[in-house]
Amino acid sequence: MKIISFEGFEYSGKSTQIKLLKAYLKKNKIKSTFTREPGGFKQLEKIRKIILDSNFDNLTLILFFFASRFALLSQLKSNDLIFFDRFFDSTFAYQKYTAKDKNLILNLINQIDKKFIPKVTFYFKINKNTLTQRKKAVGERNNFDKKYYNQFSRIQKNYEEIGKMNLSNRKFVIIDANKDKEEIHNNILTNLKKWKLIK
């Protein structure tokens, strides 16, 4: 199983890039699976709705995310090229407030996700002004977005912290999400080809 994950704040453009990549792979007849977290299949989409529209405490959210991810991974085929819209980096970035949170999340990654560390993670780094403009144009999508918008600096710092950790030698690529979408798309393709993940 080759996992590639797309990470970043809402409105950073990662979902747009996933659509562009999906179209490219389909056109070039490259077999792949695309999924998202939380969610990914029917039962887990129900969990997604609960998470995004509710106000659970932080520990409950952490456990929800890991349970959902484990259920999703157990449904995927081992020989697939799998692209994730969010993975454990998002859990770390959004749910890590204290050293206790950090230790719990990293322990759960080690226990549950150790066999499923992505080969590559693309982190879409966006500045606050660009994010605010996009947010105004699109509107808030759910309670989750509303809750975490004002925690931009903390979340961005957490993304960069986990990106620097040596997790099974995965490649953590920082994408300038303020750039043109076609330029970003070509950058992603170049990296995937360089590491022989696609042709």
LODRENBA-357138 format. One line per field, with one value per atom (N, C-alpha, C): x, z, y; atom name. Coordinates in pm, 1 decimal, always signed. Layout:
REM LODRENBA-357138
xx <- (X_...)
zz <- (Z_...)
yy <- (Y_...)
nudo <- (CA_...)
//
This chain:
REM LODRENBA-357138
xx <- (+83.8_+0.0_+88.0_+69.6_+144.1_+47.4_+71.1_-17.8_+47.4_-28.5_+12.4_-95.2_-56.8_-156.8_-144.9_-259.2_-269.0_-316.6_-238.1_-266.6_-269.4_-339.7_-342.5_-473.2_-473.6_-591.4_-703.7_-828.8_-939.0_-915.7_-958.8_-943.8_-800.3_-714.5_-575.8_-562.5_-667.4_-664.7_-631.7_-616.7_-579.5_-687.1_-813.6_-921.8_-923.4_-892.0_-880.9_-769.1_-656.0_-542.8_-572.3_-648.6_-687.8_-773.4_-864.9_-948.5_-864.1_-768.0_-679.8_-596.3_-545.8_-464.4_-548.4_-667.9_-757.6_-785.3_-809.5_-834.9_-711.8_-594.2_-469.4_-448.3_-465.7_-443.7_-544.9_-668.0_-771.0_-737.0_-695.1_-658.3_-541.4_-447.8_-328.7_-342.6_-464.3_-498.1_-407.6_-383.8_-305.0_-402.3_-400.7_-494.7_-464.7_-569.2_-550.4_-683.4_-672.8_-790.3_-779.0_-889.1_-893.3_-994.1_-954.5_-1045.0_-1019.8_-1097.5_-1081.0_-1102.2_-1054.1_-1065.6_-1113.1_-1208.7_-1283.4_-1379.3_-1420.6_-1510.9_-1445.6_-1482.2_-1418.7_-1511.6_-1604.7_-1710.9_-1836.2_-1946.3_-2079.5_-2089.7_-2051.5_-2067.1_-1980.2_-1858.6_-1767.5_-1807.7_-1882.9_-1933.2_-2031.9_-2100.3_-2189.9_-2108.6_-1993.5_-1904.5_-1851.2_-1818.4_-1768.1_-1867.6_-1992.9_-2096.7_-2107.2_-2100.7_-2108.0_-1990.9_-1869.9_-1749.7_-1755.6_-1789.0_-1781.5_-1891.2_-2003.0_-2115.3_-2141.2_-2049.0_-2067.9_-1955.8_-1968.8_-1868.5_-1815.7_-1751.2_-1695.1_-1570.2_-1535.1_-1409.4_-1292.9_-1173.6_-1057.3_-1021.6_-1025.5_-991.9_-1088.2_-1216.2_-1314.7_-1283.5_-1247.5_-1213.8_-1092.0_-988.7_-868.2_-904.0_-981.2_-1017.9_-1109.8_-1200.4_-1286.6_-1202.2_-1105.7_-1023.8_-943.3_-883.2_-802.8_-889.8_-1005.8_-1097.1_-1146.1_-1180.9_-1227.9_-1119.2_-995.9_-884.0_-855.0_-856.1_-828.6_-933.9_-1060.4_-1168.4_-1152.2_-1113.0_-1094.5_-977.9_-864.7_-746.1_-770.7_-852.6_-881.2_-963.9_-1026.1_-1108.8_-1031.1_-910.2_-834.3_-742.1_-718.7_-635.5_-487.8_-408.3_-266.6_-184.8_-233.8_-155.0_-197.2_-283.0_-335.1_-241.5_-250.9_-193.1_-306.5_-291.8_-403.9_-370.0_-460.3_-445.1_-546.9_-496.1_-580.6_-595.3_-717.8_-745.0_-749.6_-638.1_-609.6_-571.8_-478.7_-436.1_-400.8_-302.2_-276.9_-215.5_-154.7_-98.8_-207.1_-325.7_-435.6_-478.3_-481.5_-515.8_-415.4_-287.3_-181.9_-195.9_-215.5_-219.7_-338.5_-453.3_-574.5_-595.6_-562.8_-596.0_-483.0_-362.5_-252.2_-250.2_-286.4_-280.3_-169.7_-150.9_-56.9_+41.8_+142.7_+239.2_+168.7_+66.2_-10.8_-82.3_-142.1_-206.5_-104.2_+11.5_+117.0_+158.3_+183.1_+225.8_+119.3_-6.7_-116.0_-125.3_-123.1_-136.6_-20.0_+102.4_+218.4_+217.7_+171.2_+159.0_+55.8_-55.2_-158.6_-109.7_-33.7_+26.0_+115.1_+195.0_+286.5_+212.2_+99.5_+24.1_-67.7_-132.3_-237.0_-190.4_-115.1_-81.3_+59.1_+135.7_+277.4_+299.1_+211.3_+225.3_+172.6_+114.3_+48.4_+102.3_+229.1_+290.0_+294.1_+247.2_+251.3_+393.7_+403.8_+531.9_+564.7_+460.8_+476.1_+356.1_+383.7_+277.7_+299.7_+196.6_+199.4_+124.5_+198.9_+138.3_+117.7_-6.9_-43.0_-37.3_+69.8_+91.4_+37.4_-55.2_-122.4_-108.7_-101.2_-95.4_-237.0_-245.3_-376.1_-461.3_-399.9_-476.8_-544.0_-467.1_-523.6_-634.9_-611.0_-711.8_-840.9_-826.6_-943.7_-1023.4_-953.9_-1021.7_-1100.4_-1039.5_-1106.8_-1224.6_-1205.5_-1312.1_-1433.8_-1410.3_-1520.2_-1592.8_-1515.4_-1575.0_-1659.7_-1615.7_-1682.9_-1783.2_-1748.7_-1833.3_-1791.8_-1829.9_-1796.4_-1872.4_-1803.6_-1862.5_-1927.4_-1877.1_-1930.4_-1877.8_-1923.8_-1880.2_-1730.7_-1675.7_-1533.5_-1448.9_-1484.2_-1411.6_-1419.5_-1538.9_-1561.0_-1477.9_-1474.4_-1403.7_-1253.8_-1194.9_-1048.9_-991.0_-1075.8_-1025.9_-938.9_-981.3_-907.2_-785.6_-758.0_-640.2_-536.8_-539.7_-456.2_-308.2_-252.0_-107.6_-69.7_-151.8_-124.2_-126.2_-226.0_-241.0_-126.2_-91.3_+19.2_+150.9_+173.3_+294.7_+297.8_+183.6_+176.3_+201.7_+148.2_+175.9_+326.4_+391.6_+534.8_+614.2_+565.2_+632.6_+630.0_+513.6_+507.0_+577.0_+580.8_+650.9_+800.6_+856.1_+1000.0_+1036.7_+936.4_+964.3_+1000.8_+1091.7_+1134.7_+1042.0_+930.2_+831.0_+852.1_+927.1_+954.6_+1007.7_+1087.3_+1151.7_+1053.6_+934.3_+840.1_+889.9_+847.3_+883.3_+771.2_+807.4_+710.8_+738.7_+650.8_+672.2_+582.8_+644.2_+567.0_+533.3_+403.1_+352.8_+311.4_+356.6_+312.0_+170.6_+72.4_-67.9_-121.6_-38.8_-79.9_-59.8_+9.7_+42.2_-74.2_-55.5_-155.2_-177.9_-302.9_-336.3_-266.9_-244.7_-176.6_-29.2_+31.0_+171.2_+185.4_+91.4_+93.0_+72.4_-22.0_-49.9_+75.6_+144.4_+266.6_+375.9_+383.4_+480.9_+453.6_+327.2_+288.9_+323.2_+290.4_+321.9_+472.4_+548.9_+695.1_+749.4_+699.6_+745.5_+703.7_+580.9_+533.5_+611.6_+645.3_+724.1_+868.8_+922.3_+1060.9_+1079.6_+978.4_+987.8_+923.8_+895.7_+845.4_+714.5_+631.1_+499.8_+395.9_+420.6_+340.4_+434.8_+384.1_+465.1_+435.5)
zz <- (+0.0_+0.0_+0.0_-99.8_-108.1_-78.4_+33.3_+76.3_+50.5_-10.1_-28.2_+36.2_+125.0_+194.4_+158.0_+160.6_+135.4_+264.4_+313.0_+442.0_+430.2_+522.0_+525.3_+579.8_+603.8_+655.6_+551.9_+597.6_+503.2_+418.5_+292.9_+195.3_+143.9_+174.4_+126.4_-18.0_-71.1_-210.2_-227.6_-118.0_-131.3_-201.7_-176.4_-241.7_-392.3_-432.3_-575.1_-638.8_-570.4_-623.5_-631.0_-537.0_-541.5_-664.8_-697.0_-816.6_-943.7_-950.0_-1067.0_-1080.9_-970.4_-973.4_-1012.6_-960.6_-993.8_-1144.3_-1203.0_-1347.2_-1427.1_-1380.8_-1449.3_-1446.8_-1331.8_-1318.8_-1401.6_-1405.1_-1485.9_-1634.1_-1676.8_-1817.3_-1857.3_-1765.8_-1794.6_-1750.4_-1713.7_-1678.0_-1568.1_-1467.0_-1351.1_-1239.4_-1199.4_-1098.5_-962.2_-898.9_-769.2_-694.7_-565.8_-480.8_-410.5_-408.3_-337.3_-223.2_-108.1_+6.0_+92.7_+196.3_+283.6_+428.7_+514.6_+657.6_+731.2_+821.1_+849.7_+736.1_+727.6_+620.9_+536.6_+409.7_+319.1_+266.9_+349.3_+299.8_+384.7_+345.8_+394.4_+545.5_+621.1_+766.0_+826.2_+771.6_+825.9_+787.4_+678.0_+643.2_+749.1_+814.4_+924.4_+1041.9_+1068.5_+1174.6_+1137.8_+1010.1_+962.9_+994.9_+963.0_+988.0_+1136.9_+1220.2_+1365.5_+1413.0_+1366.0_+1408.3_+1365.0_+1238.1_+1182.9_+1234.3_+1275.3_+1317.1_+1467.3_+1544.1_+1689.2_+1762.4_+1893.1_+1975.5_+2085.1_+2042.7_+2138.3_+2203.9_+2321.0_+2384.2_+2303.6_+2330.2_+2248.4_+2251.5_+2368.3_+2379.1_+2296.2_+2300.7_+2221.8_+2073.3_+2028.3_+1887.1_+1847.0_+1930.0_+1899.9_+1880.8_+1972.9_+1965.6_+1847.4_+1817.4_+1700.2_+1573.1_+1558.5_+1437.0_+1419.8_+1526.5_+1514.1_+1489.2_+1551.9_+1528.5_+1384.2_+1334.7_+1196.7_+1098.0_+1124.5_+1034.7_+1032.9_+1148.8_+1156.2_+1079.1_+1094.0_+1021.4_+870.9_+829.0_+686.2_+629.5_+698.7_+650.1_+638.1_+725.6_+721.4_+599.8_+534.0_+416.5_+284.9_+292.4_+170.6_+133.8_+4.0_-44.9_-31.1_+1.9_+31.3_-91.3_-212.7_-332.3_-398.2_-333.1_-393.0_-374.7_-471.1_-458.6_-404.1_-281.3_-212.2_-177.2_-215.0_-186.1_-79.8_+28.7_+140.8_+145.7_+155.0_+188.8_+341.2_+401.0_+545.4_+595.3_+692.6_+757.5_+901.8_+962.8_+1104.9_+1131.4_+1029.1_+1048.6_+1093.1_+1034.8_+1071.7_+1216.2_+1259.6_+1399.6_+1491.5_+1457.7_+1537.3_+1532.8_+1413.8_+1397.4_+1468.8_+1455.2_+1511.8_+1658.8_+1698.3_+1832.2_+1934.5_+1892.6_+1988.4_+2050.5_+2178.6_+2254.6_+2359.4_+2420.3_+2531.9_+2504.3_+2590.3_+2579.2_+2597.5_+2680.6_+2703.2_+2575.2_+2504.9_+2375.8_+2277.2_+2273.0_+2180.0_+2204.8_+2329.6_+2362.9_+2327.9_+2355.2_+2323.5_+2173.2_+2095.6_+1949.8_+1890.7_+1933.3_+1879.7_+1920.3_+2041.0_+2083.3_+1999.6_+1968.7_+1886.0_+1742.9_+1691.1_+1558.2_+1558.8_+1662.6_+1673.3_+1685.8_+1755.6_+1777.7_+1660.5_+1602.4_+1502.8_+1359.9_+1339.5_+1203.3_+1158.9_+1244.7_+1216.0_+1082.4_+1046.3_+920.0_+801.6_+828.6_+722.4_+709.9_+740.6_+726.5_+577.7_+538.1_+396.4_+340.3_+212.1_+142.7_+128.4_+96.1_+77.8_+140.3_+205.9_+252.6_+189.9_+122.0_+67.3_+164.8_+222.4_+317.1_+247.1_+238.1_+169.3_+268.3_+259.6_+351.5_+289.1_+358.3_+305.9_+406.3_+356.0_+451.4_+494.6_+606.8_+667.9_+578.3_+508.9_+423.3_+308.3_+242.1_+131.7_+182.5_+295.7_+354.3_+385.2_+441.5_+476.2_+351.9_+243.9_+118.7_+63.8_+64.9_+13.8_+103.0_+231.9_+327.0_+304.3_+280.3_+254.2_+125.1_+25.2_-104.5_-97.7_-16.3_-8.8_+105.5_+218.8_+337.8_+426.1_+551.7_+645.4_+609.6_+617.0_+573.4_+687.2_+808.9_+922.5_+1052.6_+1164.5_+1295.4_+1317.9_+1258.9_+1274.3_+1217.6_+1095.8_+1033.9_+1120.1_+1167.5_+1247.4_+1375.5_+1439.2_+1566.3_+1551.3_+1442.6_+1431.2_+1349.0_+1285.2_+1203.1_+1284.8_+1406.2_+1490.4_+1558.6_+1527.6_+1583.2_+1473.0_+1371.6_+1252.5_+1286.6_+1367.0_+1396.9_+1470.1_+1567.3_+1643.2_+1551.6_+1465.5_+1376.6_+1276.1_+1219.6_+1123.9_+1189.5_+1309.8_+1384.0_+1408.9_+1443.0_+1468.1_+1341.2_+1228.9_+1101.7_+1075.3_+1095.2_+1068.0_+1168.2_+1291.0_+1392.3_+1354.2_+1318.2_+1283.7_+1150.7_+1063.8_+936.6_+953.5_+1062.8_+1088.7_+1158.4_+1201.0_+1268.1_+1165.6_+1201.6_+1110.6_+1125.3_+1055.0_+1062.3_+946.1_+972.7_+871.5_+740.9_+752.4_+635.6_+530.1_+571.6_+472.8_+425.5_+307.8_+251.2_+282.1_+341.9_+379.1_+292.8_+196.7_+97.6_+130.8_+152.0_+178.6_+45.7_+20.2_-102.0_-71.0_-152.8_-137.5_-194.0_-105.4_-147.1_-194.6_-190.5_-239.8_-390.6_-450.0_-592.9_-680.2_-812.0_-910.6_-905.2_-922.9_-906.3_-1008.2_-1130.3_-1230.6_-1195.8_-1143.0_-1099.7_-985.2_-892.7_-780.7_-831.4_-922.8_-980.8_-1045.4_-1124.6_-1190.9_-1090.0_-983.7_-877.2_-812.0_-786.4_-726.4_-820.3_-948.4_-1045.7_-1054.4_-1055.3_-1062.9_-945.7_-826.9_-707.8_-709.9_-749.6_-753.7_-856.0_-968.4_-1071.2_-1025.0_-959.1_-910.5_-816.1_-733.7_-637.2_-688.8_-822.4_-889.9_-828.9_-784.1_-732.7_-844.4_-949.1_-1071.4_-1190.0_-1308.5_-1430.4_-1499.1)
yy <- (-119.3_+0.0_+125.3_+209.4_+335.2_+449.1_+515.9_+623.4_+758.4_+847.9_+987.3_+1072.7_+1162.2_+1243.8_+1391.2_+1457.9_+1601.5_+1667.3_+1762.8_+1824.7_+1976.8_+2038.3_+2183.7_+2236.0_+2364.9_+2431.8_+2426.9_+2437.2_+2452.2_+2577.1_+2571.6_+2680.5_+2694.0_+2597.8_+2604.8_+2555.7_+2494.5_+2448.3_+2302.1_+2227.8_+2086.6_+2004.8_+2035.3_+1960.5_+1985.9_+2109.0_+2141.4_+2061.2_+2051.2_+1975.5_+1826.1_+1776.0_+1634.7_+1608.0_+1699.5_+1684.6_+1686.1_+1777.4_+1785.0_+1658.2_+1607.6_+1486.2_+1365.4_+1357.8_+1246.4_+1244.0_+1361.0_+1369.9_+1327.9_+1369.3_+1332.4_+1181.7_+1120.7_+976.5_+897.4_+944.5_+877.6_+886.0_+1003.8_+1024.8_+935.6_+915.9_+835.7_+689.7_+652.0_+513.6_+457.0_+540.5_+498.4_+461.9_+336.3_+288.0_+350.7_+402.0_+467.2_+473.2_+499.9_+517.1_+651.6_+725.1_+853.0_+843.1_+893.2_+890.1_+1012.3_+1026.1_+1142.4_+1102.8_+1192.4_+1166.0_+1290.4_+1279.7_+1156.5_+1125.0_+1001.8_+958.6_+851.7_+846.2_+751.6_+644.9_+599.0_+512.3_+535.5_+472.4_+511.2_+528.3_+424.6_+434.5_+544.4_+559.4_+660.1_+801.7_+817.3_+949.9_+999.2_+906.1_+943.4_+997.9_+933.3_+982.1_+1119.9_+1138.5_+1267.7_+1379.8_+1354.3_+1455.4_+1488.0_+1385.1_+1405.5_+1491.5_+1458.1_+1531.2_+1677.3_+1700.7_+1835.6_+1928.1_+1872.1_+1956.1_+1954.0_+1895.2_+1886.0_+1959.8_+1967.3_+2036.3_+1943.6_+1835.3_+1740.7_+1798.3_+1743.7_+1782.6_+1725.0_+1776.0_+1742.6_+1594.3_+1531.2_+1389.1_+1304.2_+1336.8_+1262.6_+1274.0_+1393.5_+1413.4_+1331.0_+1331.6_+1253.4_+1106.6_+1051.7_+909.8_+881.0_+973.2_+959.2_+948.4_+1038.3_+1041.5_+913.1_+864.8_+742.8_+620.1_+613.9_+501.4_+501.6_+619.5_+632.4_+592.9_+638.1_+606.8_+456.8_+394.6_+251.3_+172.2_+210.7_+142.9_+160.5_+279.4_+305.6_+225.9_+227.0_+155.9_+6.0_-47.7_-191.8_-230.8_-131.8_-158.9_-145.6_-92.3_-63.9_-179.3_-194.7_-304.9_-270.3_-370.7_-348.0_-307.4_-339.3_-308.4_-177.4_-102.5_+19.9_+139.0_+231.7_+364.7_+451.1_+499.2_+563.1_+707.9_+796.2_+938.4_+979.3_+1036.9_+1078.0_+1229.4_+1276.0_+1415.4_+1421.1_+1450.6_+1451.3_+1312.0_+1313.7_+1189.7_+1226.9_+1160.0_+1187.5_+1324.3_+1386.7_+1521.5_+1619.3_+1605.7_+1695.7_+1675.0_+1549.3_+1522.5_+1591.5_+1580.5_+1643.6_+1795.8_+1850.2_+1995.8_+2059.0_+1998.4_+2057.2_+2022.5_+1900.7_+1853.4_+1863.4_+1903.8_+1915.7_+2055.7_+2060.9_+2185.6_+2180.3_+2063.4_+2049.0_+1935.7_+1925.6_+1815.0_+1680.9_+1678.8_+1556.1_+1513.1_+1609.2_+1580.0_+1524.6_+1590.3_+1549.3_+1404.8_+1370.4_+1233.7_+1131.1_+1164.3_+1072.1_+1049.0_+1156.6_+1144.2_+1066.1_+1096.0_+1024.8_+878.3_+848.6_+708.4_+634.3_+700.3_+638.3_+618.3_+714.5_+696.8_+573.4_+559.1_+445.3_+312.6_+313.2_+189.6_+154.6_+255.2_+230.5_+255.2_+362.7_+405.0_+367.0_+300.8_+275.8_+206.3_+112.6_+39.0_+118.2_+234.7_+310.5_+452.7_+471.3_+603.7_+639.6_+758.1_+796.0_+797.5_+764.4_+778.7_+926.8_+1004.2_+1148.5_+1219.4_+1330.0_+1418.9_+1555.5_+1605.4_+1740.6_+1831.8_+1925.6_+2020.0_+2154.1_+2197.0_+2320.3_+2436.7_+2511.3_+2623.3_+2751.7_+2813.9_+2933.0_+3046.6_+3171.6_+3282.1_+3321.3_+3388.5_+3418.6_+3508.3_+3603.0_+3693.6_+3619.7_+3532.7_+3454.8_+3364.6_+3301.6_+3213.1_+3290.3_+3410.3_+3491.6_+3529.0_+3565.7_+3600.4_+3481.7_+3364.4_+3244.7_+3206.9_+3221.7_+3189.0_+3278.7_+3406.6_+3500.3_+3464.8_+3421.5_+3387.3_+3260.9_+3164.8_+3034.0_+3027.7_+3088.5_+3079.9_+2963.8_+2969.9_+2862.8_+2736.2_+2622.9_+2496.9_+2419.0_+2436.7_+2361.7_+2422.0_+2370.0_+2420.1_+2401.3_+2295.6_+2265.2_+2379.1_+2424.9_+2536.0_+2661.4_+2690.0_+2810.4_+2808.0_+2691.9_+2677.2_+2700.4_+2649.2_+2648.8_+2763.8_+2843.1_+2953.7_+3049.4_+3078.5_+3173.2_+3111.5_+2985.1_+2917.4_+2890.7_+2974.5_+2956.1_+2936.9_+3026.0_+3020.8_+2893.1_+2852.5_+2729.7_+2607.9_+2601.0_+2485.8_+2480.1_+2594.5_+2597.9_+2554.9_+2602.0_+2563.8_+2413.2_+2355.6_+2211.4_+2130.4_+2176.2_+2108.0_+2103.5_+2215.7_+2222.6_+2138.9_+2129.6_+2048.0_+1899.9_+1848.2_+1705.7_+1678.4_+1778.5_+1761.6_+1740.5_+1792.2_+1779.5_+1648.5_+1573.7_+1446.2_+1339.9_+1253.3_+1147.0_+1026.2_+1030.1_+922.8_+826.3_+720.2_+616.0_+673.8_+780.0_+842.0_+892.2_+927.9_+982.3_+1118.2_+1158.0_+1287.0_+1386.2_+1497.1_+1600.5_+1722.5_+1747.4_+1853.3_+1972.5_+2087.1_+2209.0_+2275.8_+2289.6_+2351.3_+2495.0_+2589.8_+2728.2_+2738.5_+2732.2_+2727.3_+2861.6_+2965.9_+3096.9_+3109.3_+3012.9_+3018.7_+2972.7_+2988.2_+2947.5_+2796.8_+2754.7_+2612.8_+2522.5_+2571.0_+2488.8_+2470.8_+2575.1_+2566.5_+2465.9_+2469.4_+2374.4_+2232.0_+2214.5_+2082.1_+2023.4_+2104.1_+2056.9_+2023.3_+2098.9_+2072.1_+1936.4_+1908.0_+1779.2_+1664.2_+1677.8_+1572.9_+1548.9_+1656.3_+1644.7_+1563.8_+1592.3_+1519.8_+1373.4_+1345.7_+1206.8_+1124.6_+1186.2_+1116.4_+1097.2_+1197.3_+1189.7_+1071.8_+1046.1_+936.2_+807.5_+807.0_+686.1_+632.6_+724.1_+685.2_+683.2_+762.7_+756.9_+769.6_+735.2_+748.0_+879.7)
nudo <- (N_CA_C_N_CA_C_N_CA_C_N_CA_C_N_CA_C_N_CA_C_N_CA_C_N_CA_C_N_CA_C_N_CA_C_N_CA_C_N_CA_C_N_CA_C_N_CA_C_N_CA_C_N_CA_C_N_CA_C_N_CA_C_N_CA_C_N_CA_C_N_CA_C_N_CA_C_N_CA_C_N_CA_C_N_CA_C_N_CA_C_N_CA_C_N_CA_C_N_CA_C_N_CA_C_N_CA_C_N_CA_C_N_CA_C_N_CA_C_N_CA_C_N_CA_C_N_CA_C_N_CA_C_N_CA_C_N_CA_C_N_CA_C_N_CA_C_N_CA_C_N_CA_C_N_CA_C_N_CA_C_N_CA_C_N_CA_C_N_CA_C_N_CA_C_N_CA_C_N_CA_C_N_CA_C_N_CA_C_N_CA_C_N_CA_C_N_CA_C_N_CA_C_N_CA_C_N_CA_C_N_CA_C_N_CA_C_N_CA_C_N_CA_C_N_CA_C_N_CA_C_N_CA_C_N_CA_C_N_CA_C_N_CA_C_N_CA_C_N_CA_C_N_CA_C_N_CA_C_N_CA_C_N_CA_C_N_CA_C_N_CA_C_N_CA_C_N_CA_C_N_CA_C_N_CA_C_N_CA_C_N_CA_C_N_CA_C_N_CA_C_N_CA_C_N_CA_C_N_CA_C_N_CA_C_N_CA_C_N_CA_C_N_CA_C_N_CA_C_N_CA_C_N_CA_C_N_CA_C_N_CA_C_N_CA_C_N_CA_C_N_CA_C_N_CA_C_N_CA_C_N_CA_C_N_CA_C_N_CA_C_N_CA_C_N_CA_C_N_CA_C_N_CA_C_N_CA_C_N_CA_C_N_CA_C_N_CA_C_N_CA_C_N_CA_C_N_CA_C_N_CA_C_N_CA_C_N_CA_C_N_CA_C_N_CA_C_N_CA_C_N_CA_C_N_CA_C_N_CA_C_N_CA_C_N_CA_C_N_CA_C_N_CA_C_N_CA_C_N_CA_C_N_CA_C_N_CA_C_N_CA_C_N_CA_C_N_CA_C_N_CA_C_N_CA_C_N_CA_C_N_CA_C_N_CA_C_N_CA_C_N_CA_C_N_CA_C_N_CA_C_N_CA_C_N_CA_C_N_CA_C_N_CA_C_N_CA_C_N_CA_C_N_CA_C_N_CA_C_N_CA_C_N_CA_C_N_CA_C_N_CA_C_N_CA_C_N_CA_C_N_CA_C_N_CA_C_N_CA_C_N_CA_C_N_CA_C_N_CA_C_N_CA_C_N_CA_C_N_CA_C_N_CA_C_N_CA_C_N_CA_C_N_CA_C_N_CA_C_N_CA_C_N_CA_C_N_CA_C_N_CA_C_N_CA_C_N_CA_C_N_CA_C_N_CA_C_N_CA_C_N_CA_C_N_CA_C_N_CA_C_N_CA_C_N_CA_C_N_CA_C_N_CA_C_N_CA_C_N_CA_C_N_CA_C_N_CA_C_N_CA_C_N_CA_C_N_CA_C_N_CA_C_N_CA_C)
//
